[in-house]
Amino acid sequence: MYSFGTALQIIRRGEKAYDDFDAERKALGVTGHAVFQSVDDPNDVTVWHDFSTPQSAKDFASSARLKEVMGKAGVKGSPQIWFVNQAN
């Protein structure tokens, strides 16, 4: 399993934009996901996506559609993006 995480600042309308993107995320290779909020700032959000290959994670992260959805969600500034593999 390969994962793609994004730490970002988002406003409340982001929740609906993320939910509306569900079917497209699956078509873009997402096999699992989770959303976390900071206990100190609910606008500080980390979104986690799982993929079957590192390339599908990178393709998703660089997709124009993801950038469009993040814009509609109210993402502020540039998100921090990282790619990880589960440790054995």
MMTF fields as JSON, N, C-alpha, C and O atoms, coordinates in Angstrom:
{
  "mmtfVersion": "1.0.0",
  "mmtfProducer": "UNKNOWN",
  "numBonds": 351,
  "numAtoms": 352,
  "numGroups": 88,
  "numChains": 1,
  "numModels": 1,
  "chainsPerModel": [1],
  "groupsPerChain": [88],
  "chainIdList": ["A"],
  "bondAtomList": [4, 2, 8, 6, 12, 10, 16, 14, 20, 18, 24, 22, 28, 26, 32, 30, 36, 34, 40, 38, 44, 42, 48, 46, 52, 50, 56, 54, 60, 58, 64, 62, 68, 66, 72, 70, 76, 74, 80, 78, 84, 82, 88, 86, 92, 90, 96, 94, 100, 98, 104, 102, 108, 106, 112, 110, 116, 114, 120, 118, 124, 122, 128, 126, 132, 130, 136, 134, 140, 138, 144, 142, 148, 146, 152, 150, 156, 154, 160, 158, 164, 162, 168, 166, 172, 170, 176, 174, 180, 178, 184, 182, 188, 186, 192, 190, 196, 194, 200, 198, 204, 202, 208, 206, 212, 210, 216, 214, 220, 218, 224, 222, 228, 226, 232, 230, 236, 234, 240, 238, 244, 242, 248, 246, 252, 250, 256, 254, 260, 258, 264, 262, 268, 266, 272, 270, 276, 274, 280, 278, 284, 282, 288, 286, 292, 290, 296, 294, 300, 298, 304, 302, 308, 306, 312, 310, 316, 314, 320, 318, 324, 322, 328, 326, 332, 330, 336, 334, 340, 338, 344, 342, 348, 346],
  "bondOrderList": [1, 1, 1, 1, 1, 1, 1, 1, 1, 1, 1, 1, 1, 1, 1, 1, 1, 1, 1, 1, 1, 1, 1, 1, 1, 1, 1, 1, 1, 1, 1, 1, 1, 1, 1, 1, 1, 1, 1, 1, 1, 1, 1, 1, 1, 1, 1, 1, 1, 1, 1, 1, 1, 1, 1, 1, 1, 1, 1, 1, 1, 1, 1, 1, 1, 1, 1, 1, 1, 1, 1, 1, 1, 1, 1, 1, 1, 1, 1, 1, 1, 1, 1, 1, 1, 1, 1],
  "groupList": [{"groupName": "MET", "atomNameList": ["N", "CA", "C", "O"], "elementList": ["N", "C", "C", "O"], "formalChargeList": [0, 0, 0, 0], "bondAtomList": [1, 0, 2, 1, 3, 2], "bondOrderList": [1, 1, 2], "singleLetterCode": "M", "chemCompType": "L-PEPTIDE LINKING"}, {"groupName": "TYR", "atomNameList": ["N", "CA", "C", "O"], "elementList": ["N", "C", "C", "O"], "formalChargeList": [0, 0, 0, 0], "bondAtomList": [1, 0, 2, 1, 3, 2], "bondOrderList": [1, 1, 2], "singleLetterCode": "Y", "chemCompType": "L-PEPTIDE LINKING"}, {"groupName": "SER", "atomNameList": ["N", "CA", "C", "O"], "elementList": ["N", "C", "C", "O"], "formalChargeList": [0, 0, 0, 0], "bondAtomList": [1, 0, 2, 1, 3, 2], "bondOrderList": [1, 1, 2], "singleLetterCode": "S", "chemCompType": "L-PEPTIDE LINKING"}, {"groupName": "PHE", "atomNameList": ["N", "CA", "C", "O"], "elementList": ["N", "C", "C", "O"], "formalChargeList": [0, 0, 0, 0], "bondAtomList": [1, 0, 2, 1, 3, 2], "bondOrderList": [1, 1, 2], "singleLetterCode": "F", "chemCompType": "L-PEPTIDE LINKING"}, {"groupName": "GLY", "atomNameList": ["N", "CA", "C", "O"], "elementList": ["N", "C", "C", "O"], "formalChargeList": [0, 0, 0, 0], "bondAtomList": [1, 0, 2, 1, 3, 2], "bondOrderList": [1, 1, 2], "singleLetterCode": "G", "chemCompType": "PEPTIDE LINKING"}, {"groupName": "THR", "atomNameList": ["N", "CA", "C", "O"], "elementList": ["N", "C", "C", "O"], "formalChargeList": [0, 0, 0, 0], "bondAtomList": [1, 0, 2, 1, 3, 2], "bondOrderList": [1, 1, 2], "singleLetterCode": "T", "chemCompType": "L-PEPTIDE LINKING"}, {"groupName": "ALA", "atomNameList": ["N", "CA", "C", "O"], "elementList": ["N", "C", "C", "O"], "formalChargeList": [0, 0, 0, 0], "bondAtomList": [1, 0, 2, 1, 3, 2], "bondOrderList": [1, 1, 2], "singleLetterCode": "A", "chemCompType": "L-PEPTIDE LINKING"}, {"groupName": "LEU", "atomNameList": ["N", "CA", "C", "O"], "elementList": ["N", "C", "C", "O"], "formalChargeList": [0, 0, 0, 0], "bondAtomList": [1, 0, 2, 1, 3, 2], "bondOrderList": [1, 1, 2], "singleLetterCode": "L", "chemCompType": "L-PEPTIDE LINKING"}, {"groupName": "GLN", "atomNameList": ["N", "CA", "C", "O"], "elementList": ["N", "C", "C", "O"], "formalChargeList": [0, 0, 0, 0], "bondAtomList": [1, 0, 2, 1, 3, 2], "bondOrderList": [1, 1, 2], "singleLetterCode": "Q", "chemCompType": "L-PEPTIDE LINKING"}, {"groupName": "ILE", "atomNameList": ["N", "CA", "C", "O"], "elementList": ["N", "C", "C", "O"], "formalChargeList": [0, 0, 0, 0], "bondAtomList": [1, 0, 2, 1, 3, 2], "bondOrderList": [1, 1, 2], "singleLetterCode": "I", "chemCompType": "L-PEPTIDE LINKING"}, {"groupName": "ARG", "atomNameList": ["N", "CA", "C", "O"], "elementList": ["N", "C", "C", "O"], "formalChargeList": [0, 0, 0, 0], "bondAtomList": [1, 0, 2, 1, 3, 2], "bondOrderList": [1, 1, 2], "singleLetterCode": "R", "chemCompType": "L-PEPTIDE LINKING"}, {"groupName": "GLU", "atomNameList": ["N", "CA", "C", "O"], "elementList": ["N", "C", "C", "O"], "formalChargeList": [0, 0, 0, 0], "bondAtomList": [1, 0, 2, 1, 3, 2], "bondOrderList": [1, 1, 2], "singleLetterCode": "E", "chemCompType": "L-PEPTIDE LINKING"}, {"groupName": "LYS", "atomNameList": ["N", "CA", "C", "O"], "elementList": ["N", "C", "C", "O"], "formalChargeList": [0, 0, 0, 0], "bondAtomList": [1, 0, 2, 1, 3, 2], "bondOrderList": [1, 1, 2], "singleLetterCode": "K", "chemCompType": "L-PEPTIDE LINKING"}, {"groupName": "ASP", "atomNameList": ["N", "CA", "C", "O"], "elementList": ["N", "C", "C", "O"], "formalChargeList": [0, 0, 0, 0], "bondAtomList": [1, 0, 2, 1, 3, 2], "bondOrderList": [1, 1, 2], "singleLetterCode": "D", "chemCompType": "L-PEPTIDE LINKING"}, {"groupName": "VAL", "atomNameList": ["N", "CA", "C", "O"], "elementList": ["N", "C", "C", "O"], "formalChargeList": [0, 0, 0, 0], "bondAtomList": [1, 0, 2, 1, 3, 2], "bondOrderList": [1, 1, 2], "singleLetterCode": "V", "chemCompType": "L-PEPTIDE LINKING"}, {"groupName": "HIS", "atomNameList": ["N", "CA", "C", "O"], "elementList": ["N", "C", "C", "O"], "formalChargeList": [0, 0, 0, 0], "bondAtomList": [1, 0, 2, 1, 3, 2], "bondOrderList": [1, 1, 2], "singleLetterCode": "H", "chemCompType": "L-PEPTIDE LINKING"}, {"groupName": "PRO", "atomNameList": ["N", "CA", "C", "O"], "elementList": ["N", "C", "C", "O"], "formalChargeList": [0, 0, 0, 0], "bondAtomList": [1, 0, 2, 1, 3, 2], "bondOrderList": [1, 1, 2], "singleLetterCode": "P", "chemCompType": "L-PEPTIDE LINKING"}, {"groupName": "ASN", "atomNameList": ["N", "CA", "C", "O"], "elementList": ["N", "C", "C", "O"], "formalChargeList": [0, 0, 0, 0], "bondAtomList": [1, 0, 2, 1, 3, 2], "bondOrderList": [1, 1, 2], "singleLetterCode": "N", "chemCompType": "L-PEPTIDE LINKING"}, {"groupName": "TRP", "atomNameList": ["N", "CA", "C", "O"], "elementList": ["N", "C", "C", "O"], "formalChargeList": [0, 0, 0, 0], "bondAtomList": [1, 0, 2, 1, 3, 2], "bondOrderList": [1, 1, 2], "singleLetterCode": "W", "chemCompType": "L-PEPTIDE LINKING"}],
  "groupTypeList": [0, 1, 2, 3, 4, 5, 6, 7, 8, 9, 9, 10, 10, 4, 11, 12, 6, 1, 13, 13, 3, 13, 6, 11, 10, 12, 6, 7, 4, 14, 5, 4, 15, 6, 14, 3, 8, 2, 14, 13, 13, 16, 17, 13, 14, 5, 14, 18, 15, 13, 3, 2, 5, 16, 8, 2, 6, 12, 13, 3, 6, 2, 2, 6, 10, 7, 12, 11, 14, 0, 4, 12, 6, 4, 14, 12, 4, 2, 16, 8, 9, 18, 3, 14, 17, 8, 6, 17],
  "groupIdList": [1, 2, 3, 4, 5, 6, 7, 8, 9, 10, 11, 12, 13, 14, 15, 16, 17, 18, 19, 20, 21, 22, 23, 24, 25, 26, 27, 28, 29, 30, 31, 32, 33, 34, 35, 36, 37, 38, 39, 40, 41, 42, 43, 44, 45, 46, 47, 48, 49, 50, 51, 52, 53, 54, 55, 56, 57, 58, 59, 60, 61, 62, 63, 64, 65, 66, 67, 68, 69, 70, 71, 72, 73, 74, 75, 76, 77, 78, 79, 80, 81, 82, 83, 84, 85, 86, 87, 88],
  "secStructList": [7, 3, 3, 3, 3, 3, 3, 3, 3, 7, 7, 6, 6, 2, 2, 2, 2, 2, 2, 2, 6, 2, 2, 2, 2, 2, 2, 6, 6, 7, 7, 3, 3, 3, 3, 3, 3, 7, 1, 1, 7, 6, 6, 3, 3, 3, 3, 3, 3, 3, 3, 1, 1, 2, 2, 2, 2, 2, 2, 2, 2, 6, 7, 2, 2, 2, 2, 2, 2, 2, 2, 2, 2, 6, 7, 3, 3, 3, 3, 3, 3, 3, 3, 3, 3, 7, 7, 7],
  "xCoordList": [0.839, 0.0, 0.89, 1.885, 0.536, 1.247, 0.265, -0.914, 0.741, -0.154, 0.348, 1.542, -0.592, -0.359, -1.054, -2.257, -0.334, -0.922, -0.824, 0.116, -1.788, -1.797, -2.166, -3.213, -1.322, -1.652, -2.016, -1.264, -3.17, -3.619, -4.51, -5.017, -4.69, -5.646, -6.886, -6.79, -8.026, -9.259, -10.39, -10.368, -11.355, -12.504, -13.66, -13.554, -14.727, -15.804, -16.419, -16.845, -16.482, -17.102, -16.289, -16.762, -15.075, -14.218, -14.786, -14.531, -15.551, -16.131, -17.038, -16.936, -17.908, -18.823, -18.046, -18.334, -17.078, -16.282, -15.555, -15.467, -15.034, -14.33, -15.301, -14.988, -16.466, -17.469, -17.949, -18.135, -18.146, -18.611, -17.58, -17.926, -16.337, -15.222, -15.011, -14.092, -15.842, -15.631, -15.542, -14.57, -16.511, -16.5, -15.291, -14.681, -14.947, -13.779, -12.482, -11.579, -12.39, -11.189, -10.983, -9.867, -12.04, -11.942, -11.48, -10.63, -12.027, -11.632, -10.176, -9.534, -9.65, -8.251, -7.309, -6.128, -7.823, -6.961, -6.948, -6.197, -7.754, -7.783, -8.467, -9.589, -7.784, -8.344, -8.804, -9.498, -8.42, -8.827, -8.489, -7.624, -9.163, -8.897, -9.365, -10.169, -8.847, -9.264, -8.995, -8.119, -9.761, -9.589, -9.425, -10.217, -8.397, -8.102, -8.095, -7.682, -8.555, -8.517, -7.669, -7.675, -6.943, -6.171, -7.124, -8.209, -6.71, -7.529, -7.508, -8.406, -6.487, -6.361, -6.983, -7.348, -7.111, -7.639, -8.358, -7.701, -9.688, -10.427, -10.22, -10.581, -9.648, -9.336, -7.99, -7.647, -7.23, -5.953, -6.251, -6.495, -6.229, -6.717, -5.602, -4.8, -5.566, -4.701, -5.597, -6.452, -5.402, -6.171, -5.221, -4.127, -5.642, -4.822, -5.489, -6.681, -4.741, -5.27, -4.339, -3.118, -4.918, -4.149, -4.287, -5.309, -3.218, -3.153, -2.456, -1.758, -2.643, -1.99, -0.562, 0.236, -0.226, 1.137, 1.591, 0.766, 2.903, 3.396, 3.072, 2.805, 3.094, 2.819, 1.382, 1.132, 0.435, -0.961, -1.125, -1.921, -0.384, -0.422, 0.133, -0.444, 1.241, 1.857, 0.983, 0.868, 0.368, -0.529, -1.718, -2.125, -2.266, -3.396, -2.979, -3.676, -1.848, -1.383, -1.109, -1.238, -0.733, -0.41, -1.565, -1.406, -2.714, -3.828, -4.431, -4.557, -4.791, -5.437, -6.78, -7.183, -7.467, -8.781, -8.655, -9.488, -7.636, -7.43, -7.186, -7.741, -6.377, -6.109, -7.391, -7.615, -8.229, -9.504, -10.405, -10.994, -10.51, -11.349, -10.814, -11.593, -9.493, -8.923, -9.251, -9.517, -9.235, -9.602, -11.052, -11.36, -11.95, -13.373, -13.596, -14.53, -12.745, -12.874, -12.386, -12.641, -11.688, -11.204, -9.834, -9.493, -9.037, -7.682, -6.92, -6.937, -6.255, -5.494, -4.014, -3.478, -3.354, -1.917, -1.605, -2.487, -0.348, 0.114, 0.085, 0.642, -0.554, -0.565, 0.8, 1.578, 1.091, 2.285, 1.865, 0.884, 2.594, 2.264, 3.441, 4.585, 3.166, 4.227, 3.705, 2.502, 4.643, 4.333, 5.068, 6.254, 4.373, 4.959, 4.551, 3.582, 5.32, 5.042, 4.977, 5.755, 4.078, 3.945, 5.231, 5.726, 5.771, 6.993, 6.694, 5.61, 7.668, 7.498, 7.866, 7.786],
  "yCoordList": [-1.165, 0.0, 1.235, 1.293, 2.194, 3.466, 4.565, 4.486, 5.583, 6.63, 7.999, 8.225, 8.895, 10.286, 11.103, 10.947, 11.96, 12.806, 14.263, 14.674, 15.036, 16.464, 17.197, 16.933, 18.108, 18.977, 20.325, 20.879, 20.86, 22.103, 22.885, 22.36, 24.138, 24.988, 25.048, 25.305, 24.814, 24.728, 25.402, 25.45, 25.91, 26.502, 25.501, 24.466, 25.772, 24.804, 24.255, 23.101, 25.019, 24.492, 23.346, 22.657, 23.143, 22.091, 20.701, 19.812, 20.508, 19.197, 18.737, 17.589, 19.589, 19.239, 19.008, 18.057, 19.847, 19.68, 18.34, 17.665, 17.951, 16.675, 15.512, 14.566, 15.571, 14.515, 14.388, 13.278, 15.513, 15.488, 14.888, 14.475, 14.835, 14.333, 12.826, 12.255, 12.178, 10.779, 9.832, 9.084, 9.836, 8.908, 9.159, 8.213, 10.409, 10.736, 10.265, 9.784, 10.405, 9.932, 8.451, 8.018, 7.679, 6.239, 5.956, 5.092, 6.67, 6.493, 6.885, 6.387, 7.785, 8.217, 7.326, 7.643, 6.213, 5.229, 5.21, 4.435, 6.036, 6.062, 4.792, 4.484, 4.058, 2.823, 2.971, 2.102, 4.058, 4.35, 5.788, 6.386, 6.347, 7.747, 8.039, 7.304, 9.125, 9.61, 11.108, 11.626, 11.788, 13.224, 13.474, 12.987, 14.23, 14.549, 16.063, 16.802, 16.516, 17.936, 18.123, 17.285, 19.225, 19.583, 19.825, 20.379, 19.405, 19.667, 21.148, 21.629, 21.866, 23.283, 24.196, 25.329, 23.72, 24.544, 23.646, 22.965, 23.629, 22.744, 23.06, 22.253, 24.212, 24.54, 23.969, 24.038, 23.411, 22.767, 21.284, 20.542, 20.862, 19.544, 18.734, 19.266, 17.451, 16.507, 15.498, 14.878, 15.333, 14.376, 13.271, 13.535, 12.037, 10.86, 10.026, 9.737, 9.632, 8.763, 7.57, 7.715, 6.392, 5.183, 4.803, 5.059, 4.182, 3.774, 2.431, 2.017, 1.747, 0.452, 0.594, -0.332, 1.736, 1.952, 3.373, 4.275, 3.57, 4.934, 5.854, 7.039, 5.323, 6.163, 6.672, 7.821, 5.823, 6.289, 7.389, 8.307, 7.312, 8.37, 9.675, 10.744, 9.581, 10.785, 11.382, 12.603, 10.52, 11.009, 11.745, 12.798, 11.19, 11.828, 13.182, 14.178, 13.217, 14.452, 15.559, 16.74, 15.182, 16.195, 16.473, 17.24, 15.86, 16.019, 17.42, 18.019, 17.911, 19.225, 19.206, 20.204, 18.075, 17.986, 18.115, 18.767, 17.51, 17.648, 19.111, 19.609, 19.789, 21.208, 22.031, 22.946, 21.698, 22.398, 22.177, 23.127, 20.94, 20.625, 21.31, 21.826, 21.317, 21.991, 23.479, 24.078, 24.078, 25.486, 25.719, 26.665, 24.851, 24.966, 24.716, 25.258, 23.905, 23.58, 24.71, 24.71, 25.674, 26.798, 26.589, 27.22, 25.702, 25.487, 26.801, 27.482, 27.149, 28.393, 28.082, 27.223, 28.765, 28.581, 27.251, 26.582, 26.884, 25.636, 24.509, 24.652, 23.398, 22.281, 21.617, 21.657, 21.017, 20.18, 18.781, 18.241, 18.195, 16.867, 15.941, 16.317, 14.721, 13.745, 12.368, 12.11, 11.495, 10.133, 9.181, 9.369, 8.167, 7.213, 5.799, 5.571, 4.865, 3.446, 2.871, 3.276, 1.95, 1.364, 0.628, -0.178, 0.904, 0.254, -1.191, -1.506, -2.045, -3.46, -3.686, -4.813],
  "zCoordList": [0.0, 0.0, 0.0, 0.722, -0.79, -0.871, -0.514, -0.859, 0.171, 0.632, 0.248, 0.054, 0.145, -0.204, 0.86, 1.066, 1.532, 2.557, 2.17, 1.49, 2.599, 2.328, 3.6, 4.191, 4.022, 5.141, 4.55, 3.748, 4.943, 4.328, 5.263, 6.254, 4.933, 5.63, 4.748, 3.548, 5.336, 4.552, 5.325, 6.554, 4.615, 5.284, 5.265, 4.607, 5.947, 6.159, 4.865, 4.854, 3.793, 2.576, 1.973, 1.068, 2.469, 1.955, 2.136, 1.324, 3.191, 3.471, 2.335, 1.902, 1.85, 0.759, -0.528, -1.255, -0.821, -2.039, -2.016, -3.042, -0.858, -0.727, -0.925, -1.647, -0.297, -0.432, -1.879, -2.379, -2.542, -3.932, -4.882, -5.989, -4.468, -5.279, -5.08, -5.668, -4.265, -3.882, -5.076, -5.18, -5.97, -7.107, -8.003, -8.501, -8.206, -9.033, -8.379, -9.062, -7.052, -6.351, -6.61, -6.899, -6.508, -6.749, -8.171, -8.386, -9.135, -10.545, -10.772, -11.697, -9.922, -10.033, -9.224, -9.08, -8.698, -8.045, -6.54, -5.948, -5.893, -4.426, -3.923, -4.324, -3.044, -2.495, -1.046, -0.517, -0.418, 0.947, 1.271, 0.63, 2.259, 2.604, 4.015, 4.588, 4.563, 5.878, 5.936, 5.244, 6.769, 6.965, 8.461, 9.268, 8.824, 10.215, 10.395, 9.501, 11.561, 11.904, 13.148, 14.05, 13.186, 14.368, 15.539, 15.364, 16.726, 17.912, 18.288, 18.978, 17.835, 18.153, 17.108, 17.422, 15.859, 14.774, 13.769, 12.983, 13.777, 12.88, 11.394, 10.538, 11.083, 9.701, 9.257, 8.076, 10.189, 9.897, 9.673, 10.625, 8.418, 8.026, 7.369, 6.601, 7.68, 6.977, 6.282, 6.915, 4.979, 4.182, 3.764, 3.264, 3.971, 3.695, 2.616, 2.712, 1.586, 0.526, 0.344, 0.396, 0.13, -0.139, -1.614, -2.25, -2.137, -3.547, -3.65, -2.724, -4.774, -4.972, -5.489, -5.346, -6.086, -6.6, -6.286, -6.143, -6.178, -5.948, -7.123, -6.925, -8.33, -9.498, -9.5, -9.865, -9.093, -9.057, -8.007, -8.203, -6.895, -5.882, -6.451, -6.248, -7.155, -7.735, -8.833, -8.946, -9.641, -10.695, -10.084, -10.576, -9.02, -8.336, -7.779, -7.969, -7.096, -6.462, -7.469, -7.147, -8.686, -9.695, -10.663, -11.612, -10.427, -11.369, -11.303, -10.235, -12.463, -12.555, -11.828, -11.231, -11.88, -11.234, -9.712, -9.082, -9.121, -7.681, -7.324, -6.344, -8.095, -7.835, -7.936, -7.143, -8.917, -9.081, -7.86, -7.343, -7.406, -6.251, -4.992, -4.191, -4.814, -3.646, -3.678, -2.636, -4.864, -4.985, -4.593, -3.867, -5.075, -4.722, -3.233, -2.642, -2.633, -1.211, -0.322, 0.882, -0.908, -0.115, 0.489, 1.49, -0.111, 0.388, 0.314, -0.711, 1.4, 1.474, 1.304, 2.004, 0.387, 0.188, -0.467, -1.006, -0.413, -1.016, 0.013, 1.101, -0.316, 0.635, 0.727, -0.227, 1.854, 2.001, 1.561, 2.07, 0.626, 0.115, 0.323, 0.067, 0.791, 0.969, 0.556, 0.566, 0.194, -0.232, 0.7, 0.974, 1.183, 2.117, 1.745, 1.02, 2.262, 2.119, 3.531, 4.395, 3.775, 5.107, 5.462, 4.675, 6.643, 7.098, 7.499, 7.99, 7.278, 7.651, 9.086, 9.574]
}
